């Protein structure tokens, strides 16, 4: 098990190096001058040239790449030219926000998906299963940001239970402010999760081991939790892992809509302002997040299905 | 980026539905009795980037800096002249080569230190450094003398009439000498000024709070206890936050939402005169825009009134002269070029491309307004035989392309940072003023002479005559088309006394919450 984990950890290194290199090359090849963007349209060419020199942007691309890698090896993510602040301190503020959003949305996804999938698998021809199908069709058809806008409108303005966007100073207020964006992200994942879980559960219900358990006289409840859900959980974990990995793009839009100061909105600001160091750092962190989530998924998979460890 | 643009478009649609629905609800009162104290929350699209006066160029920073620091002079409400602030009086020497400012004696920084001429000298010198974006404003100053703590003398390279207005620029805000013993970055993290509010806290990406400066030299103000600026990038979210009383002021609601906002009895939508001018630039360095008849034909063919209605919902007026009506140098006799397809065809027939040509218009990605505007221009120009292809670049790339002269036609906007017309006359009117005549590449030595004459002359009527000539030359040669004079738009709830100046200053010391 340890060797299996160590091998996967080693495989992550070239993935991260690839992410770092691709983000560096893409940012530097994209048209746009960070110094001009930082100084504004009215700054003189001499001021722009002075700043380009100060930031080392007048050096060749390979030289810039080498000094960037050297800086990374020393644990220095650089300084944001837009925020005029060290990126590590910006990350310290932004990363916990995005992680909270990701974790909360994953929890909400499970809390919504499992009962819905379970109900429609146990009563496939009932009214509830039809309602779940309808719910899935509507939620999957509507873009995530539209769902977000609707949630703001009804739960933020009409009923006014949650704030209509923003991120208050108090910890309790912040937790409360994360519910709507997390729910929005979760609702984007729920239809896929419900479909996957329902299919896996339906297959489990029709399997020989469930028939055997029933023939032994076991009640439905332990059969559902100990046999069906455990086996269906394998596909659930895979889907959740992929969806959490895709959150980088989801957070980018949702954080903008809900005015949540996380990594997504910071990445967006960085891209628009050609803040090379900031974009590269955000890409690196998102890359690391994806790798960690996939590792966690593999671990959970191995825990749920011993055959995965053998392979 | 394309995906993001599509998302934004769809979100705008979703939120229009949302706003229409919210228009039926809401609570609170739009008018009421002003009260003292309270925390005003203003939601803005962008976050401040730095509170060190010599560093930022973005309005989100500038308009907070103006609340924390004082400048020697301050723009008046109309944006046409300046008033005393830290300086109580100023005068130009008889040889016109220096300006003497007398300082207010009861002004103190929020750390208790008195404001002196040494602080003024240090502050202006920070903005003269080559990497300061607004250093070009102060390059005319050759030397700063401080004969006593209450007197500052600025020596200039040449007679320089705009200096009192230059001193109202945010980048010339007065900070304590040597940043009160701190490094620039330490000071930027905990800034100290002598303005009506003092810095309290800043949660990057989320909110910035300033609190009342109880020792402010202008007695009786500010009325508010504090102001919190929150960052809410999406205009629809800002609108819903206002509808749910989560915020009191929404900065720059989208044009499409204004009708819905106006329909809500509890909210006020106000349009303040601003110096913003939106334009369409043509690259005269490239054929066929090197031909003035081509440029004139384009101007005649564009139905500006239709664009104003469709894209700006009629919030603004058609532009004539390139200097805004908010400046005293505006020439009202220059009228917008009327939309006339027949005249445009006739003008094009006289040009080097009588039967039309193909060209591109470069627009900023993510801007639905720019996209709509470009499509309308495309339709208008097709009627006279000009085929326009729309090219999309993100904001940073478009700025680089314009500075490099690597485009055919492009939209843009400009605002002035000082109340004197000098800055914008040079920026938008001359080749060496920073933008190569608004990126058009149009060169005319007469424009340089007129700008120099205007800035050196102490006589305002002589200056006005020079600026009038500059506006006429641009109107005659059309290197770019001034399209619209655009107001500053705010929607707000229980607030009184909120009247931003044409330069954008909020003047929050005059603002009160209402009951």
Interface residues (C-beta under 8 A of the other chain):
Chain A: X30 X31 X32 X33 X34 X36 X37 X38 X39 X40 X41 X42 X43 X44 X46 X47 X50 X51 X54 X82 X83 X84 X85 X90 X93 X94 X143 X145 X146 X149 X150 X152 X153 X156 X157 X158 X160 X163 X164 X165 X166 X167 X169 X252 X253 X256 X257 X258 X259 X261 X262 X265 X266 X268 X269 X271 X272 X273 X274
Chain B: X4 X7 X10 X11 X14 X15 X18 X21 X22 X25 X43 X47 X49 X50 X52 X55 X57 X58 X130 X131 X132 X133 X134 X135 X136 X185 X188 X203 X204 X205 X206 X207 X230 X231 X232 X233 X234 X236 X237 X238 X240 X241 X243 X244 X246 X393 X394 X395 X396 X397 X399 X400 X401 X403 X414 X417 X423 X427 X434 X435
